[in-house]
Amino acid sequence: MADAPASSAGFNWAAFGRRLARGDIIMAVGVLSLLVMLLLPMPRVLLDVALAVSICFSVLILMTALFIRTPLEFTAFPAILLIATMLRLALNIASTRLILSEGHTGTAAAGEIIQAFGSFVMQGNFVIGIIVFIILVIVNFVVITKGSGRIAEVAARFTLDAMPGKQMAIDADLSAGLITEQEAKDRRKELEDKSNFFGAMDGASKFVRGDAVAGILITSINLIGGMVIGVAQSGMPFGDAANTYSTLTIGDGLVSQIPALIVSLAAGLLVSKAGVDGEADKAVFGQLSANPASLGMVAGSALAIGLLPGMPLIPFAILAAASGAGAVMSGRRRA
């Protein structure tokens, strides 16, 4: 009883720490932080930290998609994709605010990460940076996102169409005594989860597509608006303004598009794994190296190409030797 007044009079830091460590509280704080980033200016140091988190988060998503055995082990991917997309857009807005307001001070106006990306890719020529950025957007938007979205759409449609037949097959196996009641429930649950997952992936692919379009628009706004502000309002020479704002704009675009490309690749791997059981490396390499005749043909083709006039022999010879060794090992395993 003596401890009650003390605990009621003072703040219970232990209980507050336990409540703060809960996953739902952390998630809520993170989502609210994204909303705050949309409205309030962000210091350069904090922007660098957030950009680093965005890059590492996208790599984590890709590695998780690579190492899972079945897509249903990553059913949270659509929600994670939405959060990752919102994080990149919030960082785009925060960096845009710094570029347009502080761009006249130099290429370090939006932090060191954006400056490093812009300077490294551009190599002193902003045309090269713009071309590289456009290529990344095309690869992400036209190739990966469009293909993975189509796969998710077809998988969702086929899964929904096949549900009645699969449910009847489960009921038939249960009536025949081939499976237990619990096994029937587990199969129905797996069938329902698969349908919900591919349906959610079909809609989640639109997030990536919209993110690519927003990246193009934001980059154009940063470049054109920055040039206008730098020349008209800050009195910068046109050449200096073009160099500064192109470095900042391309750096910002690359910092946002590279994580978007990584997450799009993870989405494509996830929906493409629908009919493959096992980790991606074992599934892909196991099937590619299953037939020794295929590896033998690759070895012969590589050696023939390397012997053509003007072709570098060493890389093709190395590939031929590796393919030949793989063919021998695969033949021994099959024997």
C-alpha positions as CSV (number, residue, x, y, z in Angstrom):
1,M,0.0,0.0,0.0
2,A,2.9,2.3,0.6
3,D,4.0,2.1,-3.0
4,A,0.7,3.2,-4.4
5,P,1.0,7.0,-3.7
6,A,4.5,7.0,-5.1
7,S,3.5,5.3,-8.3
8,S,0.4,7.5,-8.6
9,A,2.3,10.7,-7.9
10,G,5.2,10.0,-10.2
11,F,5.3,9.0,-13.9
12,N,5.6,5.2,-14.5
13,W,8.4,5.2,-17.0
14,A,8.7,1.4,-17.1
15,A,5.0,1.1,-18.2
16,F,5.5,3.9,-20.7
17,G,8.6,2.1,-22.2
18,R,6.8,-1.2,-22.5
19,R,3.8,0.5,-24.2
20,L,6.1,2.4,-26.5
21,A,7.9,-0.8,-27.5
22,R,4.7,-2.4,-28.8
23,G,4.7,-2.9,-32.6
24,D,1.4,-1.2,-33.1
25,I,2.6,2.0,-31.4
26,I,5.8,2.0,-33.5
27,M,3.7,1.6,-36.6
28,A,1.4,4.4,-35.7
29,V,4.2,6.7,-34.9
30,G,5.9,5.9,-38.2
31,V,2.8,6.6,-40.3
32,L,2.2,9.9,-38.4
33,S,5.8,10.8,-39.1
34,L,5.2,10.3,-42.8
35,L,2.2,12.7,-42.7
36,V,4.3,15.2,-40.8
37,M,7.0,15.0,-43.4
38,L,4.5,16.0,-46.0
39,L,3.7,19.3,-44.2
40,L,6.8,20.4,-42.2
41,P,10.3,21.2,-43.5
42,M,13.0,18.6,-42.8
43,P,16.6,19.4,-41.9
44,R,19.3,18.1,-44.2
45,V,20.8,15.7,-41.6
46,L,17.4,14.2,-40.9
47,L,16.7,13.9,-44.6
48,D,19.9,12.0,-45.1
49,V,18.9,9.6,-42.3
50,A,15.5,9.1,-43.8
51,L,16.9,8.5,-47.3
52,A,19.3,5.9,-45.9
53,V,16.4,4.2,-44.1
54,S,14.4,4.2,-47.4
55,I,17.2,2.5,-49.3
56,C,17.9,-0.1,-46.6
57,F,14.2,-0.8,-46.2
58,S,13.8,-1.5,-50.0
59,V,16.8,-3.9,-49.8
60,L,15.2,-5.7,-46.8
61,I,12.0,-6.1,-48.8
62,L,13.9,-7.6,-51.8
63,M,15.9,-10.0,-49.6
64,T,12.7,-11.1,-47.9
65,A,11.1,-11.8,-51.2
66,L,14.1,-13.8,-52.3
67,F,14.4,-16.0,-49.3
68,I,10.8,-17.0,-48.6
69,R,9.6,-20.4,-49.9
70,T,6.1,-19.4,-51.0
71,P,4.4,-16.1,-51.6
72,L,1.9,-16.7,-48.8
73,E,4.8,-16.3,-46.3
74,F,4.9,-12.6,-47.2
75,T,1.2,-11.7,-47.2
76,A,2.0,-8.4,-45.6
77,F,3.8,-7.3,-48.8
78,P,0.9,-5.1,-50.2
79,A,0.7,-3.1,-46.9
80,I,4.5,-2.8,-46.8
81,L,4.5,-1.7,-50.4
82,L,2.0,1.1,-49.6
83,I,4.2,2.2,-46.7
84,A,7.4,2.2,-48.8
85,T,5.7,4.1,-51.5
86,M,4.4,6.7,-49.0
87,L,7.9,7.0,-47.5
88,R,9.4,7.7,-50.9
89,L,6.8,10.3,-51.8
90,A,7.2,12.0,-48.4
91,L,10.9,12.2,-48.9
92,N,10.4,13.5,-52.4
93,I,8.3,16.4,-51.1
94,A,10.8,17.1,-48.3
95,S,13.7,17.1,-50.7
96,T,11.8,19.3,-53.2
97,R,11.2,21.8,-50.4
98,L,14.9,22.0,-49.7
99,I,15.9,22.1,-53.4
100,L,13.6,25.0,-54.2
101,S,14.2,27.0,-51.1
102,E,18.0,26.3,-50.6
103,G,19.2,25.3,-54.0
104,H,20.9,28.7,-54.6
105,T,23.4,27.9,-51.8
106,G,25.0,25.0,-53.7
107,T,24.7,21.3,-54.5
108,A,24.7,20.4,-50.8
109,A,21.3,22.1,-50.2
110,A,19.4,18.9,-50.0
111,G,21.9,16.8,-48.0
112,E,24.9,14.7,-48.7
113,I,23.2,11.6,-50.1
114,I,21.4,13.6,-52.9
115,Q,24.6,15.5,-53.7
116,A,26.6,12.3,-53.9
117,F,24.1,10.5,-56.1
118,G,23.8,13.5,-58.5
119,S,27.6,14.1,-58.7
120,F,28.5,10.5,-59.1
121,V,26.0,9.7,-61.8
122,M,26.3,12.9,-63.7
123,Q,30.1,13.0,-63.8
124,G,30.0,16.7,-64.5
125,N,27.5,16.4,-67.4
126,F,23.8,16.9,-66.5
127,V,22.7,15.3,-69.8
128,I,24.1,12.0,-68.7
129,G,22.3,12.2,-65.4
130,I,19.0,13.0,-67.1
131,I,19.4,10.1,-69.5
132,V,20.3,7.6,-66.7
133,F,17.3,8.8,-64.7
134,I,14.9,8.4,-67.7
135,I,16.3,4.9,-68.4
136,L,15.7,3.9,-64.8
137,V,12.1,5.2,-64.9
138,I,11.4,3.3,-68.2
139,V,12.8,0.1,-66.8
140,N,10.8,0.4,-63.6
141,F,7.6,1.7,-65.1
142,V,7.4,0.0,-68.5
143,V,9.1,-3.3,-67.9
144,I,9.1,-4.5,-64.2
145,T,6.0,-2.8,-62.9
146,K,3.8,-3.5,-65.9
147,G,4.9,-7.1,-66.1
148,S,4.4,-7.8,-62.4
149,G,1.1,-6.1,-62.4
150,R,-0.1,-8.2,-65.3
151,I,1.1,-11.4,-63.6
152,A,-0.7,-10.5,-60.3
153,E,-3.9,-9.7,-62.3
154,V,-3.9,-13.0,-64.1
155,A,-3.0,-14.9,-61.0
156,A,-5.8,-13.3,-59.1
157,R,-8.3,-14.0,-61.8
158,F,-7.3,-17.7,-62.2
159,T,-7.2,-18.2,-58.5
160,L,-10.8,-16.9,-58.1
161,D,-12.0,-18.9,-61.1
162,A,-10.5,-22.1,-59.7
163,M,-11.8,-21.7,-56.1
164,P,-15.1,-23.5,-56.5
165,G,-13.5,-26.5,-58.1
166,K,-10.7,-26.7,-55.5
167,Q,-13.2,-26.4,-52.7
168,M,-15.3,-29.2,-54.2
169,A,-12.1,-31.3,-54.4
170,I,-11.4,-30.6,-50.7
171,D,-14.9,-31.6,-49.8
172,A,-14.6,-34.8,-51.9
173,D,-11.3,-35.8,-50.2
174,L,-12.9,-35.1,-46.8
175,S,-15.9,-37.2,-47.6
176,A,-13.7,-40.0,-48.8
177,G,-11.7,-40.0,-45.7
178,L,-8.5,-39.1,-47.4
179,I,-7.9,-36.0,-45.2
180,T,-9.1,-35.0,-41.7
181,E,-11.3,-32.1,-40.8
182,Q,-8.4,-30.1,-39.7
183,E,-6.5,-30.7,-42.9
184,A,-9.6,-29.6,-44.8
185,K,-9.8,-26.4,-42.8
186,D,-6.1,-25.7,-43.4
187,R,-6.5,-26.2,-47.2
188,R,-9.6,-23.9,-47.3
189,K,-7.7,-21.3,-45.3
190,E,-4.7,-21.6,-47.7
191,L,-7.0,-21.3,-50.7
192,E,-8.6,-18.2,-49.3
193,D,-5.3,-16.6,-48.3
194,K,-3.9,-17.2,-51.8
195,S,-7.0,-15.5,-53.4
196,N,-6.8,-12.5,-51.0
197,F,-3.1,-12.2,-51.6
198,F,-3.1,-12.1,-55.3
199,G,-6.1,-9.8,-55.3
200,A,-4.3,-7.4,-53.0
201,M,-1.1,-7.7,-55.2
202,D,-3.2,-6.7,-58.2
203,G,-4.2,-3.5,-56.6
204,A,-0.8,-2.9,-54.9
205,S,1.0,-2.8,-58.3
206,K,-0.9,0.4,-59.0
207,F,1.1,2.0,-56.1
208,V,4.4,1.4,-57.9
209,R,3.0,2.7,-61.2
210,G,1.7,5.9,-59.6
211,D,5.0,6.3,-57.7
212,A,6.9,6.2,-61.0
213,V,4.6,8.8,-62.6
214,A,4.9,11.0,-59.5
215,G,8.7,10.7,-59.7
216,I,8.8,11.9,-63.3
217,L,6.5,14.9,-62.4
218,I,8.5,15.8,-59.3
219,T,11.8,15.7,-61.1
220,S,10.4,17.9,-63.9
221,I,9.1,20.4,-61.3
222,N,12.3,20.5,-59.4
223,L,14.4,21.1,-62.6
224,I,12.1,23.8,-64.2
225,G,11.1,25.4,-60.9
226,G,14.6,25.4,-59.6
227,M,16.0,27.1,-62.7
228,V,13.3,29.8,-62.5
229,I,13.9,30.4,-58.8
230,G,17.7,30.4,-59.2
231,V,17.8,32.7,-62.2
232,A,14.9,35.0,-61.6
233,Q,14.8,35.3,-57.8
234,S,18.3,34.5,-56.6
235,G,20.1,36.2,-59.4
236,M,22.3,33.1,-60.3
237,P,24.0,32.9,-63.7
238,F,22.1,30.5,-66.0
239,G,25.1,28.1,-66.2
240,D,25.5,27.9,-62.5
241,A,21.8,27.5,-62.0
242,A,21.6,24.7,-64.6
243,N,24.6,22.8,-63.0
244,T,23.3,23.2,-59.4
245,Y,19.7,22.4,-59.9
246,S,20.3,19.6,-62.3
247,T,22.7,17.9,-59.8
248,L,20.1,18.3,-57.1
249,T,17.2,17.2,-59.2
250,I,18.9,14.1,-60.7
251,G,20.3,13.1,-57.3
252,D,16.9,13.4,-55.8
253,G,15.3,11.4,-58.7
254,L,17.9,8.6,-58.4
255,V,17.6,8.4,-54.6
256,S,13.8,7.8,-55.0
257,Q,13.9,5.7,-58.2
258,I,16.5,3.2,-57.1
259,P,14.5,2.1,-54.0
260,A,11.4,2.1,-56.2
261,L,13.1,-0.2,-58.7
262,I,14.3,-2.5,-55.9
263,V,10.8,-2.8,-54.5
264,S,9.3,-3.3,-58.0
265,L,11.8,-6.1,-58.5
266,A,10.7,-7.7,-55.2
267,A,7.1,-7.5,-56.3
268,G,7.9,-9.1,-59.6
269,L,9.8,-11.9,-57.9
270,L,6.9,-12.5,-55.4
271,V,4.1,-12.8,-58.0
272,S,6.3,-14.8,-60.3
273,K,7.0,-17.4,-57.6
274,A,3.3,-18.4,-57.5
275,G,3.9,-21.9,-58.7
276,V,7.4,-22.5,-57.4
277,D,8.1,-23.9,-54.0
278,G,11.4,-23.1,-52.3
279,E,13.8,-20.2,-52.0
280,A,14.4,-18.3,-55.3
281,D,18.0,-19.3,-55.7
282,K,17.3,-23.0,-55.2
283,A,14.2,-22.9,-57.4
284,V,15.9,-21.0,-60.3
285,F,19.3,-22.5,-60.3
286,G,18.0,-26.0,-59.5
287,Q,15.8,-25.9,-62.6
288,L,18.3,-24.2,-64.9
289,S,21.0,-26.7,-64.0
290,A,18.7,-29.8,-64.0
291,N,19.4,-30.7,-67.6
292,P,23.1,-31.3,-68.4
293,A,22.5,-31.2,-72.1
294,S,21.4,-27.5,-71.8
295,L,24.6,-26.6,-69.9
296,G,26.6,-28.5,-72.5
297,M,25.1,-26.5,-75.3
298,V,25.8,-23.3,-73.5
299,A,29.4,-24.3,-73.1
300,G,29.7,-25.1,-76.8
301,S,28.0,-21.9,-77.8
302,A,30.2,-19.7,-75.5
303,L,33.3,-21.3,-76.9
304,A,32.2,-20.8,-80.5
305,I,31.3,-17.2,-79.9
306,G,34.7,-16.6,-78.3
307,L,36.5,-18.0,-81.3
308,L,34.8,-15.5,-83.7
309,P,37.1,-12.8,-85.1
310,G,37.2,-9.7,-82.9
311,M,35.5,-11.4,-79.9
312,P,37.3,-11.4,-76.6
313,L,38.2,-15.0,-75.9
314,I,38.9,-14.9,-72.2
315,P,35.3,-14.1,-70.8
316,F,33.7,-16.6,-73.2
317,A,36.3,-19.3,-72.4
318,I,35.6,-18.8,-68.7
319,L,31.9,-19.1,-69.2
320,A,32.4,-22.2,-71.4
321,A,34.5,-23.8,-68.7
322,A,32.0,-23.0,-66.0
323,S,29.1,-24.3,-68.1
324,G,30.9,-27.4,-69.0
325,A,31.8,-28.1,-65.3
326,G,28.1,-27.6,-64.4
327,A,27.0,-30.0,-67.1
328,V,29.4,-32.7,-65.8
329,M,28.2,-32.2,-62.2
330,S,24.6,-32.2,-63.2
331,G,25.1,-35.4,-65.2
332,R,26.7,-37.1,-62.2
333,R,23.8,-36.1,-60.0
334,R,21.2,-37.5,-62.4
335,A,23.2,-40.7,-62.7
